Amino acid sequence: MASSNVDLFTAYVGEVVTMVTHMGEIVGRLKSNDASYVVVEKPRLFVSAGDQSGFLPGVSATGRQNPEEVRFHKFGIITIVETEQSIIDAWIQQTTGIVTP
């Protein structure tokens, strides 16, 4: 079963993904994957309050802001899914300043 988990994550290496975790949804580019961990580049916690939503500048309210990459243990990841294009565009703008059309 562990090998199927590696395959699921490996399929997304290099892509901007949404990881659903116990602390919320994290958007970032999946950099690497092994049997126990994934490394995500420029991860941002997606937050929503009422009719407004956006990204925290990291993966926690009190952690270092704008981390270049973070290593996540797979035990804390519920699932990983493709990210909606409008969210990818917002992530690119938040992490690079580039506005996509």
C-alpha positions in Angstrom: 0.0 0.0 0.0 2.9 2.4 0.7 4.1 2.1 -2.9 0.7 3.3 -4.1 0.9 6.4 -1.9 4.3 7.2 -3.5 2.8 6.8 -7.0 -0.2 9.1 -6.1 2.2 11.9 -5.0 4.8 11.2 -7.7 2.1 11.9 -10.4 1.9 15.5 -9.1 5.7 16.3 -8.8 6.3 19.7 -10.5 2.6 20.7 -10.4 0.8 23.3 -8.2 -1.4 21.2 -6.0 -3.8 21.5 -3.1 -3.0 19.3 -0.1 -6.0 18.8 2.2 -4.5 18.5 5.8 -5.9 18.4 9.3 -5.0 22.1 9.6 -6.5 23.2 6.3 -5.8 23.4 2.6 -2.2 24.1 1.5 -1.4 25.2 -2.0 2.1 25.0 -3.4 4.3 23.3 -6.1 5.1 19.7 -5.2 8.9 19.4 -5.4 9.7 15.9 -4.3 8.2 12.8 -2.7 9.5 9.8 -0.8 7.8 7.0 1.2 7.1 9.3 4.2 7.4 12.9 3.2 6.6 15.4 0.5 8.5 18.7 -0.1 6.4 21.6 -1.3 7.8 24.9 -2.7 6.3 28.2 -1.6 3.5 26.6 0.4 0.6 28.8 1.4 -2.3 28.1 3.7 -5.6 29.0 2.0 -8.0 30.7 4.4 -11.6 31.7 4.0 -13.7 34.0 6.2 -17.3 34.7 5.1 -17.2 35.9 1.5 -13.5 36.6 1.5 -10.6 34.2 0.9 -6.9 34.3 0.3 -3.5 33.0 1.3 -1.5 33.3 4.5 2.2 34.0 3.8 3.1 30.5 4.9 1.6 27.4 6.4 0.7 28.8 9.8 -0.2 32.1 11.4 2.8 32.1 13.7 5.5 30.4 11.5 8.2 31.9 9.4 6.6 33.9 6.5 7.1 33.1 2.9 9.1 29.9 3.2 10.8 28.7 0.1 9.9 25.1 0.8 8.4 23.0 3.6 8.7 19.2 4.2 5.4 17.6 5.2 4.9 14.2 6.7 2.4 12.2 4.6 0.6 11.1 7.8 -0.8 14.7 8.1 -2.1 14.8 4.5 -5.6 13.7 4.0 -5.5 13.9 0.2 -3.8 15.8 -2.6 -5.8 17.1 -5.6 -5.4 19.2 -8.7 -5.8 22.9 -7.9 -8.4 25.1 -9.6 -6.8 27.4 -12.2 -8.1 30.6 -10.6 -6.4 29.5 -7.3 -3.2 28.7 -9.2 -3.2 32.2 -10.7 -3.7 33.7 -7.3 -0.9 31.6 -5.8 1.4 32.7 -8.6 0.6 36.3 -8.0 1.0 35.9 -4.2 4.4 34.1 -4.5 5.9 35.9 -7.4 4.0 39.2 -8.0 3.2 38.1 -11.5 -0.4 38.7 -12.6 -1.6 36.1 -15.0 -4.4 36.9 -17.5 
